[in-house]
Amino acid sequence: MSDLPVEIYDLRGLNCPLPVLRTRKRLAGMPPGAQLIVETTDPLAAVDIPAFCKESGHRLVSSEPTADGHKFLLERGAA
C-alpha cells in the first residue's frame, strides 16, 4: 500500500465511455502505487472500470454499489 493520499475522482453524471477515458487520463498522471477512488453513476461502469484495470495493468482494490451508482478503489500499476 502506498503512503500517498487517496484521491477522489467524481465522475457521476457521465456516461460511457467517459468514465473509463477520464479514469485512464487521471491514472496516467499519477505515480505507480497511487490510489484513486472513482465515483460513477453510469451502470456500464460496473463492467467497464474492472475491464479497463485488467487490460491496463492497474489493480481494482475494491468495487461497491452506491445509492446512485458505483464506487471503485483503484491502484495505479507500474509505468
C-alpha contacts under 8 A as a table, 3 or more apart, distances in Angstrom:
res1	aa1	res2	aa2	distance
1	M	33	G	7.11
2	S	33	G	5.70
2	S	34	A	6.13
2	S	35	Q	7.53
4	L	34	A	6.05
4	L	35	Q	7.57
5	P	34	A	7.66
5	P	35	Q	7.46
6	V	34	A	7.09
6	V	35	Q	5.10
6	V	36	L	5.55
6	V	37	I	6.97
7	E	35	Q	6.64
7	E	36	L	4.89
7	E	37	I	6.04
8	I	36	L	5.86
8	I	37	I	4.60
8	I	38	V	6.09
8	I	39	E	7.66
9	Y	36	L	6.96
9	Y	37	I	5.90
9	Y	38	V	4.85
9	Y	39	E	6.30
10	D	38	V	6.11
10	D	39	E	5.01
10	D	40	T	6.84
11	L	14	L	5.88
11	L	19	P	6.11
11	L	38	V	6.84
11	L	39	E	5.55
11	L	40	T	5.03
11	L	41	T	7.48
12	R	39	E	6.02
12	R	40	T	4.31
12	R	41	T	4.85
12	R	42	D	7.31
12	R	69	G	7.83
13	G	40	T	7.09
13	G	41	T	5.83
13	G	42	D	7.10
14	L	18	L	6.15
14	L	19	P	6.39
14	L	40	T	7.36
14	L	41	T	7.11
14	L	42	D	6.53
15	N	18	L	5.84
15	N	19	P	6.72
15	N	41	T	7.79
15	N	42	D	5.28
16	C	19	P	6.24
16	C	20	V	7.40
16	C	42	D	6.79
16	C	44	L	6.78
16	C	45	A	7.27
17	P	20	V	5.78
17	P	21	L	6.24
18	L	21	L	5.02
18	L	22	R	5.88
19	P	22	R	5.39
19	P	23	T	5.98
19	P	40	T	7.15
19	P	42	D	7.92
19	P	45	A	6.98
19	P	49	I	7.89
20	V	23	T	5.04
20	V	24	R	6.02
20	V	45	A	7.53
20	V	48	D	6.83
20	V	49	I	6.10
20	V	52	F	7.05
21	L	24	R	5.19
21	L	25	K	6.39
22	R	25	K	5.11
22	R	26	R	6.09
23	T	26	R	5.09
23	T	27	L	6.06
23	T	38	V	7.59
24	R	27	L	5.34
24	R	28	A	6.16
25	K	28	A	5.14
25	K	29	G	6.74
26	R	29	G	5.48
26	R	30	M	6.84
27	L	30	M	5.12
27	L	31	P	7.98
27	L	36	L	7.72
27	L	76	R	6.15
28	A	31	P	7.89
30	M	34	A	6.34
30	M	76	R	7.24
31	P	34	A	5.68
31	P	76	R	7.13
31	P	79	A	7.94
32	P	75	E	7.79
32	P	76	R	5.13
32	P	77	G	5.36
32	P	78	A	5.04
32	P	79	A	6.31
33	G	75	E	5.70
33	G	76	R	5.13
33	G	77	G	6.18
33	G	78	A	7.33
34	A	75	E	5.63
34	A	76	R	5.49
35	Q	73	L	6.88
35	Q	74	L	5.50
35	Q	75	E	4.34
35	Q	76	R	6.27
36	L	73	L	5.78
36	L	74	L	5.17
36	L	75	E	6.35
36	L	76	R	7.86
37	I	71	K	6.88
37	I	72	F	5.53
37	I	73	L	4.52
37	I	74	L	6.27
38	V	71	K	5.69
38	V	72	F	5.10
38	V	73	L	6.46
38	V	74	L	7.60
39	E	69	G	7.52
39	E	70	H	5.92
39	E	71	K	4.56
39	E	72	F	6.52
40	T	45	A	6.92
40	T	69	G	5.53
40	T	70	H	5.28
40	T	71	K	6.40
41	T	45	A	7.74
41	T	68	D	5.81
41	T	69	G	3.98
41	T	70	H	6.24
42	D	45	A	5.49
42	D	46	A	7.90
42	D	69	G	6.53
42	D	70	H	7.99
43	P	46	A	6.06
43	P	69	G	6.64
43	P	70	H	7.88
44	L	47	V	5.55
44	L	48	D	6.01
45	A	48	D	4.67
45	A	49	I	5.37
45	A	70	H	7.56
46	A	49	I	6.20
46	A	50	P	7.02
46	A	70	H	6.72
47	V	50	P	5.87
47	V	51	A	6.32
48	D	51	A	5.15
48	D	52	F	5.99
49	I	52	F	5.03
49	I	53	C	6.25
50	P	53	C	5.12
50	P	54	K	6.29
50	P	60	L	6.41
51	A	54	K	5.16
51	A	55	E	6.18
52	F	55	E	5.20
52	F	56	S	5.91
53	C	56	S	5.17
53	C	57	G	5.83
53	C	58	H	4.63
53	C	59	R	5.95
53	C	60	L	6.31
53	C	74	L	7.94
54	K	57	G	5.59
54	K	58	H	6.44
54	K	59	R	7.25
55	E	58	H	7.92
56	S	77	G	7.90
57	G	76	R	7.82
57	G	77	G	5.39
57	G	78	A	7.44
58	H	74	L	6.98
58	H	75	E	5.86
58	H	76	R	4.94
58	H	77	G	4.30
58	H	78	A	7.83
59	R	74	L	5.67
59	R	75	E	5.00
59	R	76	R	6.55
59	R	77	G	6.54
60	L	63	S	7.34
60	L	72	F	7.27
60	L	73	L	6.22
60	L	74	L	4.74
60	L	75	E	6.50
61	V	72	F	7.57
61	V	73	L	5.29
61	V	74	L	5.46
61	V	75	E	6.69
62	S	72	F	5.67
62	S	73	L	5.07
62	S	74	L	7.20
63	S	70	H	7.16
63	S	71	K	5.83
63	S	72	F	4.48
63	S	73	L	6.47
64	E	70	H	5.78
64	E	71	K	5.38
64	E	72	F	6.52
65	P	68	D	7.95
65	P	69	G	5.91
65	P	70	H	4.37
65	P	71	K	6.22
66	T	69	G	5.06
66	T	70	H	5.11
66	T	71	K	6.56
